[in-house]
Amino acid sequence: MDKGKLFSGLAIMAGLIVLGLCIPKAVKELKSYDRTVNVKGLCEKEVKADKVIWPLAFKTSGNDLNAVYAEIDRNIKTITDFLKQGGISESEITMSVPSISDKYATEYGTNDRVYRYVATSILTVCTNEVDKVLALMAKQADLVRGGIPLYSDWETRTDFSFEGLNAIKPEMIEEATKNAREVAVKFAKDSDSKLGKIKSANQGTFSIEDRDSNTPYIKKVRVVTNVTYYLTK
């Protein structure tokens, strides 16, 4: 018999034997990758709003249109001075065009109304100086006592927002992922397994909402991460 063919046959046979011995182990390891655990990690953080939009709306009534406009101008100056004294710059104040309603022209029926003209005016403060606005809001009753009929409704509500999310994102994701791993470790221990590598991970969506209805300037930032780990024996 050709010695070369003999050695080749022996080598192939030895390879098959080794392969046969390795297959059970490989199958076992492969099956271990089918065992996974999916966990969620939560991170919540309270932050203070860093931007505020504060509309100050008032109404002016009268039967003489020129007198109505003159009173609007006086009220605007009074409110603007009040805001500037509180630390708000002129560039942070905008004034909308007054909306004037002629009751005789728009309403049917008798003309026994007290005032013919009713004007709605809105000054809006848009600033990052949230603390200054909060201090002014606490004193806005001074304007009402001074004869300026301020009012508030759904359209003129104050809006507080938080725009510094990018600065705290990494820290919050890290904490949420850490919390998810702690849950996974406990699950692995309870199931008599060991925690393996991460199979997949989903950062989740950040949400920002008011902490409560009484302090809209305090926001609650929330993120939930979804992580899937391999489990091994």
C-alpha positions as a Python dict, from the first residue, in 0.01 Angstrom:
ca = {
    (1, 'M'): (0, 0, 0),
    (2, 'D'): (119, 349, -79),
    (3, 'K'): (254, 494, 249),
    (4, 'G'): (142, 844, 144),
    (5, 'K'): (-217, 733, 106),
    (6, 'L'): (-197, 549, 438),
    (7, 'F'): (-74, 854, 629),
    (8, 'S'): (-336, 1069, 458),
    (9, 'G'): (-609, 827, 559),
    (10, 'L'): (-482, 817, 916),
    (11, 'A'): (-473, 1197, 930),
    (12, 'I'): (-829, 1223, 804),
    (13, 'M'): (-942, 961, 1054),
    (14, 'A'): (-771, 1146, 1338),
    (15, 'G'): (-933, 1470, 1230),
    (16, 'L'): (-1273, 1308, 1226),
    (17, 'I'): (-1218, 1170, 1575),
    (18, 'V'): (-1114, 1511, 1709),
    (19, 'L'): (-1411, 1673, 1532),
    (20, 'G'): (-1642, 1417, 1686),
    (21, 'L'): (-1511, 1495, 2029),
    (22, 'C'): (-1552, 1871, 1974),
    (23, 'I'): (-1904, 1862, 1834),
    (24, 'P'): (-2084, 1798, 2166),
    (25, 'K'): (-1900, 2083, 2329),
    (26, 'A'): (-1973, 2314, 2035),
    (27, 'V'): (-2339, 2217, 2036),
    (28, 'K'): (-2355, 2282, 2409),
    (29, 'E'): (-2196, 2624, 2367),
    (30, 'L'): (-2426, 2702, 2076),
    (31, 'K'): (-2731, 2613, 2279),
    (32, 'S'): (-2610, 2839, 2557),
    (33, 'Y'): (-2643, 3132, 2320),
    (34, 'D'): (-3014, 3055, 2288),
    (35, 'R'): (-3060, 3138, 2656),
    (36, 'T'): (-3112, 3510, 2706),
    (37, 'V'): (-3275, 3749, 2948),
    (38, 'N'): (-3429, 4085, 2856),
    (39, 'V'): (-3428, 4353, 3125),
    (40, 'K'): (-3521, 4718, 3155),
    (41, 'G'): (-3323, 4986, 3331),
    (42, 'L'): (-3488, 5306, 3452),
    (43, 'C'): (-3330, 5641, 3527),
    (44, 'E'): (-3523, 5949, 3643),
    (45, 'K'): (-3382, 6290, 3721),
    (46, 'E'): (-3538, 6615, 3840),
    (47, 'V'): (-3409, 6931, 3675),
    (48, 'K'): (-3504, 7295, 3678),
    (49, 'A'): (-3641, 7454, 3362),
    (50, 'D'): (-3384, 7658, 3174),
    (51, 'K'): (-3623, 7854, 2950),
    (52, 'V'): (-3955, 8026, 3006),
    (53, 'I'): (-4212, 8192, 2782),
    (54, 'W'): (-4435, 8419, 2992),
    (55, 'P'): (-4725, 8602, 2823),
    (56, 'L'): (-4874, 8898, 3008),
    (57, 'A'): (-5219, 8967, 2864),
    (58, 'F'): (-5450, 9257, 2948),
    (59, 'K'): (-5774, 9403, 2818),
    (60, 'T'): (-5858, 9768, 2756),
    (61, 'S'): (-6212, 9899, 2709),
    (62, 'G'): (-6362, 10231, 2603),
    (63, 'N'): (-6592, 10415, 2367),
    (64, 'D'): (-6323, 10634, 2211),
    (65, 'L'): (-6073, 10442, 1998),
    (66, 'N'): (-5795, 10697, 2043),
    (67, 'A'): (-5838, 10684, 2420),
    (68, 'V'): (-5822, 10304, 2408),
    (69, 'Y'): (-5492, 10315, 2216),
    (70, 'A'): (-5351, 10573, 2458),
    (71, 'E'): (-5436, 10349, 2755),
    (72, 'I'): (-5275, 10050, 2579),
    (73, 'D'): (-4954, 10250, 2536),
    (74, 'R'): (-4956, 10349, 2906),
    (75, 'N'): (-5010, 9990, 3017),
    (76, 'I'): (-4734, 9863, 2789),
    (77, 'K'): (-4489, 10114, 2935),
    (78, 'T'): (-4588, 10026, 3291),
    (79, 'I'): (-4548, 9652, 3229),
    (80, 'T'): (-4220, 9699, 3041),
    (81, 'D'): (-4077, 9910, 3324),
    (82, 'F'): (-4191, 9645, 3574),
    (83, 'L'): (-4011, 9373, 3376),
    (84, 'K'): (-3690, 9573, 3329),
    (85, 'Q'): (-3675, 9653, 3700),
    (86, 'G'): (-3691, 9277, 3759),
    (87, 'G'): (-3387, 9213, 3540),
    (88, 'I'): (-3552, 9133, 3207),
    (89, 'S'): (-3384, 9296, 2908),
    (90, 'E'): (-3577, 9474, 2635),
    (91, 'S'): (-3460, 9217, 2378),
    (92, 'E'): (-3641, 8948, 2578),
    (93, 'I'): (-3977, 9130, 2555),
    (94, 'T'): (-4202, 9124, 2249),
    (95, 'M'): (-4536, 9297, 2195),
    (96, 'S'): (-4810, 9159, 1974),
    (97, 'V'): (-5042, 9383, 1775),
    (98, 'P'): (-5350, 9459, 1991),
    (99, 'S'): (-5668, 9283, 1887),
    (100, 'I'): (-5959, 9530, 1897),
    (101, 'S'): (-6323, 9431, 1884),
    (102, 'D'): (-6599, 9677, 1791),
    (103, 'K'): (-6905, 9554, 1978),
    (104, 'Y'): (-7142, 9763, 1769),
    (105, 'A'): (-7010, 9613, 1448),
    (106, 'T'): (-6979, 9250, 1557),
    (107, 'E'): (-7271, 9193, 1792),
    (108, 'Y'): (-7642, 9205, 1709),
    (109, 'G'): (-7910, 9346, 1930),
    (110, 'T'): (-7940, 9670, 2121),
    (111, 'N'): (-7645, 9907, 2154),
    (112, 'D'): (-7675, 9944, 2531),
    (113, 'R'): (-7333, 9796, 2601),
    (114, 'V'): (-7109, 9972, 2850),
    (115, 'Y'): (-6811, 9994, 2612),
    (116, 'R'): (-6799, 9985, 2237),
    (117, 'Y'): (-6433, 9887, 2197),
    (118, 'V'): (-6254, 9605, 2376),
    (119, 'A'): (-5881, 9554, 2304),
    (120, 'T'): (-5669, 9252, 2394),
    (121, 'S'): (-5292, 9308, 2422),
    (122, 'I'): (-5015, 9061, 2501),
    (123, 'L'): (-4653, 9124, 2600),
    (124, 'T'): (-4442, 8808, 2593),
    (125, 'V'): (-4123, 8745, 2785),
    (126, 'C'): (-3894, 8477, 2639),
    (127, 'T'): (-3580, 8424, 2844),
    (128, 'N'): (-3344, 8178, 3009),
    (129, 'E'): (-3359, 8380, 3331),
    (130, 'V'): (-3615, 8152, 3491),
    (131, 'D'): (-3547, 8266, 3849),
    (132, 'K'): (-3603, 8629, 3754),
    (133, 'V'): (-3935, 8546, 3592),
    (134, 'L'): (-4046, 8345, 3896),
    (135, 'A'): (-3967, 8643, 4118),
    (136, 'L'): (-4164, 8877, 3890),
    (137, 'M'): (-4459, 8638, 3871),
    (138, 'A'): (-4478, 8649, 4249),
    (139, 'K'): (-4513, 9029, 4228),
    (140, 'Q'): (-4743, 9062, 3926),
    (141, 'A'): (-5034, 9141, 4158),
    (142, 'D'): (-4870, 9486, 4188),
    (143, 'L'): (-4964, 9548, 3824),
    (144, 'V'): (-5326, 9452, 3888),
    (145, 'R'): (-5342, 9679, 4192),
    (146, 'G'): (-5195, 9951, 3969),
    (147, 'G'): (-5495, 9931, 3740),
    (148, 'I'): (-5375, 9692, 3470),
    (149, 'P'): (-5632, 9411, 3430),
    (150, 'L'): (-5405, 9116, 3363),
    (151, 'Y'): (-5574, 8789, 3282),
    (152, 'S'): (-5465, 8434, 3204),
    (153, 'D'): (-5625, 8154, 3005),
    (154, 'W'): (-5519, 7840, 2819),
    (155, 'E'): (-5372, 8036, 2530),
    (156, 'T'): (-5170, 8268, 2754),
    (157, 'R'): (-5037, 8012, 3001),
    (158, 'T'): (-4672, 8030, 3101),
    (159, 'D'): (-4454, 7767, 2938),
    (160, 'F'): (-4145, 7636, 3117),
    (161, 'S'): (-3910, 7407, 2924),
    (162, 'F'): (-3578, 7226, 2967),
    (163, 'E'): (-3334, 7242, 2675),
    (164, 'G'): (-3022, 7101, 2841),
    (165, 'L'): (-3105, 6737, 2772),
    (166, 'N'): (-2790, 6662, 2569),
    (167, 'A'): (-2570, 6753, 2866),
    (168, 'I'): (-2728, 6494, 3097),
    (169, 'K'): (-2803, 6220, 2843),
    (170, 'P'): (-2473, 6022, 2882),
    (171, 'E'): (-2496, 6015, 3261),
    (172, 'M'): (-2860, 5904, 3257),
    (173, 'I'): (-2803, 5631, 2998),
    (174, 'E'): (-2509, 5500, 3201),
    (175, 'E'): (-2720, 5485, 3517),
    (176, 'A'): (-3014, 5320, 3338),
    (177, 'T'): (-2783, 5058, 3185),
    (178, 'K'): (-2626, 4994, 3526),
    (179, 'N'): (-2970, 4942, 3678),
    (180, 'A'): (-3061, 4702, 3396),
    (181, 'R'): (-2746, 4498, 3459),
    (182, 'E'): (-2824, 4472, 3831),
    (183, 'V'): (-3164, 4325, 3745),
    (184, 'A'): (-3005, 4084, 3497),
    (185, 'V'): (-2743, 3968, 3750),
    (186, 'K'): (-3013, 3889, 4005),
    (187, 'F'): (-3215, 3700, 3745),
    (188, 'A'): (-2910, 3497, 3642),
    (189, 'K'): (-2833, 3414, 4005),
    (190, 'D'): (-3192, 3308, 4073),
    (191, 'S'): (-3191, 3085, 3764),
    (192, 'D'): (-2858, 2924, 3854),
    (193, 'S'): (-2689, 3084, 3554),
    (194, 'K'): (-2411, 3328, 3481),
    (195, 'L'): (-2457, 3655, 3302),
    (196, 'G'): (-2292, 3663, 2963),
    (197, 'K'): (-2229, 3936, 2709),
    (198, 'I'): (-2487, 4182, 2579),
    (199, 'K'): (-2681, 4048, 2283),
    (200, 'S'): (-2862, 4373, 2206),
    (201, 'A'): (-2941, 4704, 2369),
    (202, 'N'): (-3193, 4980, 2308),
    (203, 'Q'): (-3138, 5320, 2461),
    (204, 'G'): (-3509, 5406, 2474),
    (205, 'T'): (-3676, 5745, 2440),
    (206, 'F'): (-3623, 6036, 2676),
    (207, 'S'): (-3934, 6203, 2814),
    (208, 'I'): (-3961, 6539, 2988),
    (209, 'E'): (-4269, 6636, 3185),
    (210, 'D'): (-4372, 6856, 3475),
    (211, 'R'): (-4295, 6704, 3813),
    (212, 'D'): (-4638, 6819, 3928),
    (213, 'S'): (-4904, 7075, 3839),
    (214, 'N'): (-4797, 7320, 4111),
    (215, 'T'): (-4431, 7356, 4007),
    (216, 'P'): (-4418, 7347, 3626),
    (217, 'Y'): (-4067, 7495, 3639),
    (218, 'I'): (-3937, 7166, 3784),
    (219, 'K'): (-3915, 6892, 3521),
    (220, 'K'): (-3883, 6518, 3550),
    (221, 'V'): (-3657, 6363, 3286),
    (222, 'R'): (-3702, 5988, 3232),
    (223, 'V'): (-3538, 5722, 3017),
    (224, 'V'): (-3579, 5343, 3003),
    (225, 'T'): (-3315, 5121, 2843),
    (226, 'N'): (-3384, 4770, 2714),
    (227, 'V'): (-3090, 4528, 2730),
    (228, 'T'): (-3076, 4161, 2632),
    (229, 'Y'): (-2800, 3950, 2791),
    (230, 'Y'): (-2682, 3596, 2713),
    (231, 'L'): (-2706, 3347, 3000),
    (232, 'T'): (-2442, 3079, 3047),
    (233, 'K'): (-2394, 2787, 3283),
}
